[in-house]
């Protein structure tokens, strides 16, 4: 007879299947049309949506055409004014009703999600659906409060929303709830592989009595998505691959459509020597083996401190071997099916490349159907494909580091910047690393934590914009458009034959780079305001960006220090007000001095928030400077416009490369004298004069310019959007003139757009 210990060791899991009966019954309502203007359309040309765990067809859904998209946008457009005009309380009641209805059907939604996507029922039931419910409740609250909390702001209008297949219902909730709360109407396209929970949700919209046209759902593939991007919508919100995000950025440039992109990631999972290693091993399970690794913020790059690497790796392999792969409807399954055979092939192909490039593969279990056993890659270098490319499968790559500084360097050695996870019992070290990693979300001693009141979104090529919380609401609201005329396109300045001046030319100016006056690299000038103005070019922008990079200390200075420096600058401007007025106008110079004091006042006040989330965390929404920003300052109001854009950017800790007015640059160049006598460190402000359109292009293309503001003509605005699709920097492009002397010249948008939010989850409790 076996002993109790032997019996315990030999014990296996009994089957614990969830019944799919009710979901399968619901599916009999198919084939499905779209949900447009409050009702389901008749099915058109249909395609199968398949259960990846079994390969069985679940239902037929309609391939959305351009005409379907047009009909949905028309319905949304018609419904929008009425929806926006409803008192916030009324909109709140609808969102609340949707939350309640979703909560009542939790199990059906969870099972349907499992059938369509292949994820384990435990995750759909305990994570996806409750979080979706939470999102609607939370945003019912924002609908109620939006007028009070965002005074003067308005909804965009009609939003086109495109979502991926990894969290179909949750992504729908993340997109719909804030859009509706803010007063927008929506056309949503679910992913081709996973449209079913969106169609079930459409039934809730009918049941909740949502006004017709407020929510429209059009199913289909990438072509349907492309048609939505091209349609007459006011905003596009996209979650998906960086590649498609780039394309969307390119085609929306210059159209006036607002855009938020939540793209891929290659997030670091940093384990320091002092970490609770067992907790960190469990962390890896949640980081990369959760949802089959099909998670944009998956901790796919494990970085372990060398001294604990061997013990950590052994424990990790042992834990990995015990993960249960199998029937997603079984409640004891850890890893379900990959969404589609195409995705499985992609995972296998990247893993094969990683091995070819020298990685060692640990992958217990075997491939069967659309299932991929969890895997760990070790012995790889930072350049290995598995360290650089998003695999979107249950595959972790592990590297070691020696010091925290090296960990930061490795963590940031990626084009992405979505999330990071830091494991250490030393909170001082963990927070220090959190401040240095380039990621929109940082979890300390945790991973993949989400909440409707915690902003989520990326930096760098992981996209821009936040979802969730107050910060996410801002993505669905806009400030009133500036009232001025459309800006005219300027002819490029003509190079003068040489220095020395001609008739009426009294002075030769220089560029201002790294705190010193520099001749332009090309050696040419152009004539403006009776002076020779340096004709800056691509090389000068590069030098200026390099100088700005070296002035990184400015971003680390305290708000108080920056305020003091800016007040001193404002005082110096006041002392030279007459000179500045001579080169602009009395009113402009007076306004510029006042504006300098205004932005100095903000330097230590535009700070972050602590958000109330559901778990025991201090969830901090920190406002971080971008780093190096490019400014194409307005042509109008050459001094006041220059000061009004430059100072909020540096007040928030950015270093700036500014291109002032082309036709009247002298007041901005005169500011060099003022900057030189202030305490602003060299490299924080760099001024390059010359052909604005070309200089703007160089800044848009430059990978080390993290954000760009463009106050210029329509063509320059559109061009900068297109040209920055490669590096996906946020571009604020505005082609109608502002009244810089009024409140438009010191709008809150200048602060909002000078920072990016980093959400840091700090745990508390023993
Ligand atoms: P996509 O970016 O192609 O899909 C996301 C959504 O965009 C889907 O609804 C898709 O439709 C739609 N879409 C596709 N092409 C266009 C287009 N030209 N214009 C507008 N919308 C479009 O991701 P995939 O599903 O193809 O996955 C490929 C890879 O992307 C994955 O392996 C993974 O690495 C990454 N990915 C990242 C996600 C994230 O959250 N960061 C989510 C999903 C994927 P359709 O479903 O028909 O393709």
Boltz pocket constraint, residues with backbone or C-beta under 6 A from the ligand:
constraints:
  - pocket:
      binder: B
      contacts: [[A, 162], [A, 163], [A, 164], [A, 165], [A, 166], [A, 189], [A, 190], [A, 191], [A, 192], [A, 193], [A, 220], [A, 221], [A, 222], [A, 223], [A, 224], [A, 225], [A, 226], [A, 227], [A, 229], [A, 239], [A, 240], [A, 241], [A, 242], [A, 244], [A, 245], [A, 247], [A, 248], [A, 262], [A, 263], [A, 264], [A, 265], [A, 295], [A, 296], [A, 343], [A, 346], [A, 390], [A, 391], [A, 392]]
      max_distance: 6.0
